[in-house]
Amino acid sequence: MTNALDKIMGGLDDARSYLSGDRSGFAVHEVEVPYPDVVAIRSKTGLSQPAFARSIGIPLGTLKNWEQGRRRPEGPARVLLALIEKRPAIVQEELST
């Protein structure tokens, strides 16, 4: 248990140093995720609006807002859509039982 505790404490010390501005020894990786063309992505999956919304766990209204340009997906939704764009069946493949 001591080894695990030492690793946790070391990680907390690293986080404290990073947050206080000490960036030496840290590698920061940023990934630019573009705003997706939701209509094109959904089309690649072959799913209807209701089925696509259910498959990614969002309300149908949210999907419609994205597709009609009234709203734009942000954060994790953008990342998920980028993954689906590259591999349209990823959600079904990874979450099927």
Backbone as a chain_set.jsonl record, in Angstrom:
{"seq": "MTNALDKIMGGLDDARSYLSGDRSGFAVHEVEVPYPDVVAIRSKTGLSQPAFARSIGIPLGTLKNWEQGRRRPEGPARVLLALIEKRPAIVQEELST", "coords": {"N": [[0.812, -1.198, 0.0], [2.003, 1.228, 0.621], [3.58, 1.926, -1.601], [1.637, 2.53, -3.541], [0.379, 4.682, -2.281], [2.52, 6.464, -2.166], [2.83, 6.992, -4.909], [0.394, 8.23, -5.497], [0.581, 10.499, -3.837], [2.83, 11.682, -4.998], [1.782, 12.297, -7.515], [-0.158, 14.166, -6.759], [1.507, 16.163, -5.709], [2.832, 16.876, -8.09], [0.66, 17.908, -9.546], [-0.008, 20.104, -7.955], [2.322, 21.647, -8.223], [2.233, 22.168, -10.974], [-0.151, 23.637, -11.198], [0.569, 25.859, -9.742], [2.21, 27.133, -11.444], [4.692, 26.103, -12.129], [6.019, 24.714, -14.796], [8.047, 23.094, -15.598], [9.369, 20.066, -16.745], [6.954, 19.01, -17.466], [4.83, 17.765, -19.962], [2.637, 19.157, -22.164], [-0.168, 18.409, -23.963], [-2.073, 19.42, -26.613], [-5.02, 19.102, -28.425], [-6.541, 19.979, -31.357], [-9.856, 20.137, -31.999], [-11.971, 20.246, -34.573], [-15.033, 22.063, -35.415], [-17.7, 19.993, -36.035], [-19.364, 18.748, -39.03], [-22.365, 18.024, -38.532], [-24.611, 16.964, -39.833], [-23.456, 15.63, -42.047], [-21.895, 13.755, -40.686], [-23.83, 12.239, -39.315], [-25.152, 11.232, -41.528], [-23.21, 9.506, -42.565], [-23.4, 7.426, -40.758], [-25.786, 6.314, -41.335], [-28.049, 6.479, -39.836], [-31.282, 7.531, -38.623], [-32.438, 10.771, -37.468], [-33.659, 10.519, -34.826], [-32.646, 7.96, -34.061], [-29.858, 8.33, -34.195], [-29.486, 10.368, -32.282], [-30.303, 8.985, -29.965], [-28.309, 7.028, -29.961], [-26.002, 8.379, -29.252], [-26.662, 9.468, -26.886], [-28.075, 11.92, -26.511], [-30.599, 14.537, -26.374], [-33.158, 14.596, -28.897], [-33.856, 17.136, -29.774], [-31.528, 18.599, -29.298], [-29.775, 17.507, -31.193], [-31.111, 18.286, -33.532], [-30.884, 21.068, -33.293], [-28.101, 21.344, -33.583], [-27.776, 20.353, -36.195], [-29.223, 22.195, -37.658], [-27.849, 24.473, -37.278], [-28.339, 26.201, -35.162], [-27.195, 25.81, -32.751], [-23.938, 24.737, -31.559], [-22.025, 21.799, -31.213], [-20.153, 21.178, -28.243], [-17.169, 20.636, -26.269], [-16.99, 17.377, -24.879], [-18.899, 16.343, -26.648], [-18.131, 17.3, -29.161], [-15.73, 15.933, -29.483], [-16.622, 13.265, -29.458], [-18.21, 13.295, -31.781], [-16.225, 13.786, -33.671], [-14.81, 11.393, -33.518], [-16.786, 9.62, -34.414], [-17.038, 10.572, -36.984], [-14.647, 9.708, -38.143], [-14.834, 6.964, -37.775], [-17.636, 5.646, -38.403], [-19.195, 3.57, -37.211], [-18.367, 3.334, -34.616], [-19.623, 3.799, -32.077], [-21.692, 1.876, -31.936], [-20.129, -0.448, -32.222], [-18.428, -0.381, -29.984], [-20.136, -0.212, -27.78], [-21.945, -2.251, -27.92], [-23.513, -5.18, -26.647]], "CA": [[0.0, 0.0, 0.0], [2.849, 2.411, 0.683], [3.983, 2.27, -2.958], [0.491, 3.183, -4.174], [0.207, 5.976, -1.628], [3.615, 7.324, -2.624], [2.526, 7.416, -6.272], [-0.71, 9.191, -5.418], [1.104, 11.74, -3.258], [3.689, 12.275, -6.02], [0.896, 12.882, -8.517], [-0.757, 15.375, -6.179], [2.566, 17.167, -5.669], [3.014, 17.335, -9.469], [-0.493, 18.743, -9.901], [0.128, 21.362, -7.213], [3.399, 22.406, -8.878], [1.761, 22.611, -12.288], [-1.146, 24.689, -10.997], [1.204, 27.065, -9.204], [2.973, 27.775, -12.512], [5.932, 25.399, -12.448], [5.733, 23.831, -15.932], [9.242, 22.331, -15.959], [9.217, 18.626, -16.663], [5.62, 18.598, -17.863], [4.493, 17.837, -21.382], [1.238, 19.497, -22.345], [-0.608, 18.026, -25.296], [-3.346, 20.012, -26.987], [-5.561, 18.567, -29.662], [-7.568, 20.85, -31.91], [-11.002, 19.385, -32.51], [-12.769, 21.198, -35.351], [-16.483, 21.929, -35.298], [-18.078, 18.966, -36.999], [-20.549, 18.842, -39.874], [-23.173, 16.997, -37.873], [-25.458, 16.309, -40.837], [-22.61, 14.699, -42.805], [-21.49, 12.662, -39.796], [-24.994, 11.366, -39.115], [-25.398, 10.548, -42.805], [-22.249, 8.392, -42.664], [-23.831, 6.315, -39.907], [-27.009, 5.739, -41.901], [-29.107, 6.506, -38.825], [-32.227, 8.648, -38.61], [-32.151, 11.709, -36.369], [-33.941, 9.943, -33.495], [-31.74, 6.844, -33.752], [-28.518, 8.875, -33.947], [-29.525, 11.054, -30.986], [-30.309, 7.942, -28.922], [-27.049, 6.289, -29.94], [-24.947, 9.148, -28.574], [-27.17, 9.881, -25.581], [-28.478, 13.332, -26.444], [-31.985, 14.758, -26.781], [-33.374, 14.82, -30.319], [-33.84, 18.59, -29.997], [-30.132, 19.04, -29.347], [-29.262, 17.12, -32.503], [-31.733, 19.16, -34.535], [-30.252, 22.393, -33.162], [-26.773, 21.247, -34.193], [-27.892, 20.178, -37.638], [-29.787, 23.396, -38.263], [-26.926, 25.573, -37.032], [-28.744, 27.084, -34.061], [-26.211, 25.533, -31.685], [-22.775, 23.957, -31.99], [-21.568, 20.873, -30.167], [-18.97, 21.624, -27.503], [-16.51, 19.71, -25.348], [-16.991, 15.95, -25.179], [-19.738, 16.053, -27.819], [-17.293, 17.535, -30.345], [-14.764, 14.837, -29.576], [-17.367, 12.076, -29.854], [-18.582, 13.436, -33.186], [-14.998, 13.629, -34.468], [-14.54, 9.958, -33.56], [-17.792, 9.007, -35.275], [-16.723, 10.96, -38.356], [-13.563, 8.845, -38.614], [-15.272, 5.56, -37.743], [-19.069, 5.81, -38.166], [-19.828, 2.519, -36.397], [-17.622, 3.2, -33.348], [-20.495, 3.725, -30.903], [-22.344, 0.563, -31.923], [-19.111, -1.48, -32.003], [-17.857, -0.341, -28.633], [-21.133, -0.296, -26.713], [-22.854, -3.388, -28.077], [-23.292, -6.217, -25.627]], "C": [[0.853, 1.258, 0.0], [3.261, 2.864, -0.703], [2.856, 3.017, -3.681], [0.279, 4.571, -3.583], [1.295, 6.948, -2.058], [3.353, 7.844, -4.038], [1.406, 8.448, -6.303], [-0.215, 10.527, -4.891], [2.015, 12.457, -4.261], [2.869, 12.947, -7.107], [0.245, 14.158, -8.021], [0.271, 16.504, -6.086], [2.823, 17.739, -7.061], [1.882, 18.272, -9.876], [-0.4, 20.101, -9.202], [1.203, 22.242, -7.85], [2.928, 22.98, -10.204], [0.78, 23.777, -12.132], [-0.551, 25.975, -10.447], [2.126, 27.726, -10.233], [4.274, 27.1, -12.879], [5.647, 24.378, -13.542], [6.941, 22.991, -16.345], [8.987, 20.845, -15.759], [7.848, 18.111, -17.056], [5.463, 18.72, -19.367], [2.999, 18.096, -21.484], [0.864, 19.198, -23.79], [-1.977, 18.643, -25.551], [-3.757, 19.45, -28.328], [-6.659, 19.5, -30.13], [-8.668, 19.978, -32.506], [-11.889, 20.376, -33.25], [-14.263, 21.024, -35.075], [-16.952, 21.002, -36.399], [-19.275, 19.358, -37.861], [-21.46, 17.705, -39.424], [-24.054, 16.253, -38.874], [-24.652, 15.265, -41.601], [-22.21, 13.502, -41.949], [-22.645, 11.696, -39.588], [-25.287, 10.583, -40.384], [-24.467, 9.354, -42.981], [-22.694, 7.181, -41.843], [-25.054, 5.616, -40.475], [-28.18, 5.744, -40.936], [-30.029, 7.7, -39.015], [-31.836, 9.602, -37.479], [-32.461, 11.101, -35.009], [-32.973, 8.825, -33.104], [-30.337, 7.343, -33.44], [-28.473, 9.564, -32.584], [-29.501, 10.04, -29.843], [-28.948, 7.274, -28.814], [-25.932, 7.043, -29.238], [-25.439, 9.796, -27.283], [-27.512, 11.351, -25.45], [-29.95, 13.462, -26.811], [-32.074, 15.029, -28.293], [-33.317, 16.31, -30.649], [-32.43, 19.146, -30.089], [-29.531, 18.724, -30.712], [-29.826, 18.028, -33.593], [-31.122, 20.556, -34.485], [-28.867, 22.405, -33.78], [-26.884, 21.2, -35.704], [-28.41, 21.429, -38.331], [-28.954, 24.645, -37.963], [-27.323, 26.536, -35.937], [-27.798, 26.954, -32.871], [-25.055, 24.761, -32.292], [-22.37, 23.021, -30.863], [-20.278, 21.379, -29.534], [-18.39, 20.463, -26.702], [-16.547, 18.263, -25.783], [-17.836, 15.591, -26.4], [-18.948, 16.262, -29.105], [-16.31, 16.395, -30.551], [-15.468, 13.564, -30.04], [-17.739, 12.147, -31.329], [-17.369, 13.292, -34.1], [-14.631, 12.155, -34.584], [-15.515, 9.248, -34.493], [-17.525, 9.359, -36.737], [-15.645, 10.048, -38.945], [-13.976, 7.382, -38.706], [-16.754, 5.53, -37.389], [-19.724, 4.763, -37.263], [-19.219, 2.392, -34.997], [-18.54, 3.04, -32.134], [-21.145, 2.344, -30.812], [-21.329, -0.545, -31.628], [-18.656, -1.537, -30.558], [-18.888, -0.549, -27.526], [-22.098, -1.457, -26.862], [-22.492, -4.467, -27.069], [-23.152, -7.58, -26.232]], "O": [[0.448, 2.267, -0.577], [3.292, 4.066, -0.97], [3.102, 4.018, -4.353], [0.027, 5.528, -4.316], [1.022, 8.126, -2.288], [3.626, 9.008, -4.331], [1.47, 9.424, -7.051], [-0.554, 11.576, -5.439], [1.984, 13.683, -4.367], [3.212, 14.035, -7.57], [0.109, 15.123, -8.773], [-0.049, 17.663, -6.351], [3.013, 18.947, -7.209], [2.124, 19.314, -10.484], [-0.687, 21.132, -9.809], [1.011, 23.448, -7.999], [3.193, 24.14, -10.517], [0.873, 24.776, -12.845], [-1.099, 27.057, -10.657], [2.75, 28.747, -9.946], [4.907, 27.49, -13.86], [5.105, 23.306, -13.271], [6.873, 22.255, -17.329], [8.455, 20.425, -14.731], [7.596, 16.908, -16.99], [5.926, 19.691, -19.967], [2.192, 17.336, -20.948], [1.508, 19.681, -24.722], [-2.923, 18.413, -24.797], [-2.947, 19.337, -29.248], [-7.6, 19.783, -29.389], [-8.422, 19.181, -33.411], [-12.493, 21.251, -32.63], [-14.702, 19.989, -34.573], [-16.632, 21.209, -37.57], [-20.092, 20.192, -37.47], [-21.333, 16.57, -39.883], [-24.221, 15.038, -38.769], [-25.113, 14.138, -41.783], [-22.188, 12.368, -42.43], [-22.469, 10.48, -39.671], [-25.633, 9.403, -40.323], [-24.88, 8.31, -43.486], [-22.394, 6.042, -42.201], [-25.33, 4.464, -40.14], [-29.193, 5.09, -41.184], [-29.612, 8.749, -39.506], [-31.0, 9.27, -36.638], [-31.618, 11.154, -34.113], [-32.534, 8.75, -31.957], [-29.69, 6.839, -32.522], [-27.53, 9.367, -31.819], [-28.769, 10.213, -28.87], [-28.48, 6.983, -27.713], [-25.016, 6.43, -28.69], [-24.72, 10.578, -26.661], [-27.272, 11.963, -24.409], [-30.495, 12.59, -27.489], [-31.168, 15.621, -28.881], [-32.787, 16.696, -31.69], [-32.169, 20.061, -30.87], [-28.863, 19.564, -31.315], [-29.093, 18.483, -34.471], [-30.871, 21.16, -35.528], [-28.492, 23.377, -34.435], [-26.177, 21.917, -36.411], [-28.06, 21.687, -39.483], [-29.326, 25.75, -38.359], [-26.705, 27.591, -35.793], [-27.634, 27.889, -32.088], [-25.163, 24.206, -33.385], [-22.373, 23.408, -29.695], [-19.419, 21.939, -30.214], [-19.047, 19.443, -26.49], [-16.183, 17.939, -26.914], [-17.522, 14.635, -27.109], [-19.083, 15.478, -30.045], [-16.091, 15.95, -31.678], [-14.966, 12.862, -30.918], [-17.598, 11.16, -32.051], [-17.48, 12.734, -35.191], [-14.185, 11.714, -35.643], [-15.119, 8.379, -35.27], [-17.758, 8.542, -37.627], [-15.724, 9.662, -40.111], [-13.532, 6.652, -39.592], [-17.107, 5.403, -36.216], [-20.725, 5.062, -36.612], [-19.524, 1.444, -34.274], [-18.259, 2.227, -31.253], [-21.151, 1.719, -29.751], [-21.625, -1.473, -30.875], [-18.517, -2.615, -29.981], [-18.54, -1.016, -26.442], [-22.98, -1.637, -26.022], [-21.332, -4.639, -26.695], [-22.961, -8.559, -25.511]]}, "num_chains": 1, "name": "protein.A"}
